[in-house]
């Protein structure tokens, strides 16, 4: 048996790869395995939200993703008798360096993450399946089986299931996965489509439901997602069937050809009853699955991983108490529940067969949509929700407000905005970052801190008014904030969450 690991990551999709990237940044001993022989080649999740790009920027990955994707995609909403251009992220996103929805196939996202791991000498062990996991003696004894049938036993302090909706880790941990399946069946195809305005995402809203075309570029120009028509036989997904749907739902203006990938699927809305049980953790689809409305799934999973990764790394190196790991579920489970509720409501509105909903899509939406689009305040709130910039951990045990709370700026638990511009890049390195604001003479000597804390003097150009000190966590969220120069509360916070502080 090999030497014990700190972490075994099971599943090498975007969530597992993001977790591995963060563990590697802290030199945490780990392995990452996946039963698939190769990474995904299909497009799958086609969009990356601004908050995900922010979270990945510290690992030097965001710029590579942006370089491969498209930031200029426009949205066209096709309603009865009219086509409305819908601005994307033109309001409500002035505090991020990524004020756009990045269209990039999941296969490309995985390629970028895998390449970064390879640069750091991390091998993704593909064709390797977890077939047994038993906690004993302070470790989890894990049995791995390779594609050739050979088996290996390894021990790990923690096992993280990033292995999808049918998670083996979740099953081994005995965590329930509760929820329901939607009755509809959906069809998906990556193909060519003549008659669509290029560079745009197209949504056709009809009485029968909604039809989507997303620009991909690779492996085909377009991704088509549609609901199987009522009464249609459960046949193989053929080009003929897809064309019939396009003819009915687009009034015959779109000609389909050259499909490179087609599939049918059912959607579920389910969540793990716990995100942690002893040494087992769940992230991504292993913890929550829902409809693709709003492009939340992959993004939420990556952010699960980046919330958990630094906490595991700090605990494993002895720099933080075990208590820190309890904040993972406290912070991310509410986010998962919110995403499930949000996507469920959007799904029902877009696909429900209730006569009222059918009438709303065909008669009410053409009248109301233009008014909604002109309401910039409403759109700003919507975009901040969809972009995941509004995610916060204000109720987390690891979010503390000290004395003399500043009258403005981010609160404890909020993400650090990119104000002034470039602040996120300055605070993107591993570890915590202590921000000191106000005139420089108020901070004559930089306070001594932990080796995992980097001190920054922002002067008067900062997100907070007046003299303030704030501690930013490794995931870009504010852990502690207080007004004035008395650091007593800060030191107490560090003593609780960083050992030897």
Secondary structure, DSSP 8 states (H G I E B T S, - for coil): ----EEEEEE--SHHHHHHHHHHHHTT--EEEEESSSS---S--S-EE-HHHHHHHHTTT-HHHHHHHSBS--EEEEEETTEEEEE--SSSS-TTSS--S-EE--HHHHHHHHHHHHHHTT--EEETEEEEEEEEETTEEEEEEEETTS-EEEEEEEEEEE-S-TT-HHHHHHT--EEEEEEEEEEEEEEEEEETS-TTEEEEEEETTEEEEEEE--SSSSEEEEEE--TT-------HHHHHHHHHHHTTT--EEEEEEEEEEEEEEEEEES-SEETTEEE-GGGTEE---TTS-HHHHHHHHHHHHHHHHHHHHTTSS-THHHHHHHHHHHHHHHHHHHHHHHHHHHHH---HHHHHIIIIIHHHHHHHHHH-HHHHHHHHHHHTTTT---TTSTT-EE-SS--SSS--TTSB----STTHHHHT-SSSEEEEEES-GGGGSS-----TTEEEEEEET-SSSSSSEEEEE-TTSBEEEEEESS--HHHHHHHHHHSTT-
